Amino acid sequence: MDIKPIKTEADYQAALCEISALFDEQPEPGTPEGDRFEILMTLVESFEARHYPIALPDPIEAIKFRMEQAGLKAKDIAPAIGHVNRVYEVLNRKRNLTLAMIQRLHTLFGIPAENLIQPQERVV
């Protein structure tokens, strides 16, 4: 098996071409072709993580996304943030999230804490 590290954009593109050709009919795991596919996928993921990192979403956008996903209204997330007027202040960026709010949003609604602790844009 002749596999080399992905060091350049050209290496990356070549690996993507090889992987995309195998995606429709993935080789059996444990076979030489399956091992090659798995190793190439790992190398591509590593290269992408280093060169094309995905930033965490803004905390307010993360909350709005979860609300949309679950069909929640402001009153539904009030137990995590406070009264409904406080929820609107947070969602409209008039008030920052507190540590207690972050913990409750994470616990009650499963919003990843690392998303919620990001600096948030504030409107005055």
N, C-alpha and C positions, 0 to 999 in steps of 0.2 A: 504494500500500500504506500503510494507516494503522496503524502500530504505534508504541506509546509505551512508554517504560520502565515496568517494574513497580516501583512505589514503595510501594504499600500492600497490605494483606491482601486488600482488595476487588479490586485490579488482579490480584493473584496468582490469586484464585479464578476471575476472569473468564477469564484466560489458560488455566487448567487446564480449564475447561469447553470452551473452543474447541479445545484440543488433544485432549481425550478424544473429542470428536465426530469427529476426524480419524484417530484411532488405528486403527480397524477397516479403513478404506480410506485408507491414507496417500497423499497426492497425489504425483505424479511429481516427483522432484528436477529442479530447473531450470525448473519451471513457476512462475508467480506464486503459485499455491496451495502448491506445494512449498517455495518460498522463505519464504513466510509461516510455514508449519509449522516449518521449521528455525529461523527467527529466534525464534519464540515458545518453542520448546524451549530455546534458548540463554538467553533471558531468564528462563525459569522455573528452569533449573539454576542460574543466577547468583543469583537471589533465594533459592532454597533453600540454597545454600552460605552465604549471608550470614545468613539468619534461622533455619535449621534445620541447623546443622552436625552432622555425625555424628562422635562421639568415637571415637578409636582404641580397639580392645579392650585389655583388660588383657593383659600379656605371657604370663602363665600360661594364660589362657583361649585366647590365640592358639596356643600350643603344643598345648594339649589339642585344639583344633579341628583342627589339622593332623594330629595323631595319629589322631583319629577319621576324618578324610577319607581318610587313606592306610592305615588299618587297622594303625597302628603300635603297638607295645608299648613299655614303658619300656626294654627292652634294645635296641630298634631306634634310640632316640635317644641312647643312652649314648655313641656316638662324638662327639656334639656337646657333651655335658654332663659326662661322666665315668662312673664306675662306676654301676651300677644304683641303689645306695643313694643316691648323689648326685642322680640323676634324681628319685627319690621325695622327697628333701628339697626340691628345687626345685619339683616339682609340688604338694607340700603346703605350700609357702610358708615352709619352715623355713630356706631358703637363697636369697639373691638371685642373679640371673644375673650373671655377670661379662662383661666386654667380649669375652673370648675365646669364651665360650659363645654370646653373641649373634651373633658373627661366624660361628661354625660352624653354628648353627641356621639362619642366613640362607643360608649357602652350601650346606649339605647338604640342607636341607628346604624352601628357598624361602620361609621365613617372612619377611615384610617387616621389615627392620631397624627402621623407624620404629615398628612395633608392639612390638618387643622392648625398645626403649629407654624405653618409658613407665614412670613410677613404678609399682611393683607393691605391692599390699597385702601386708603381712607379718604372719604369725601367729606368736606367741611361745609 
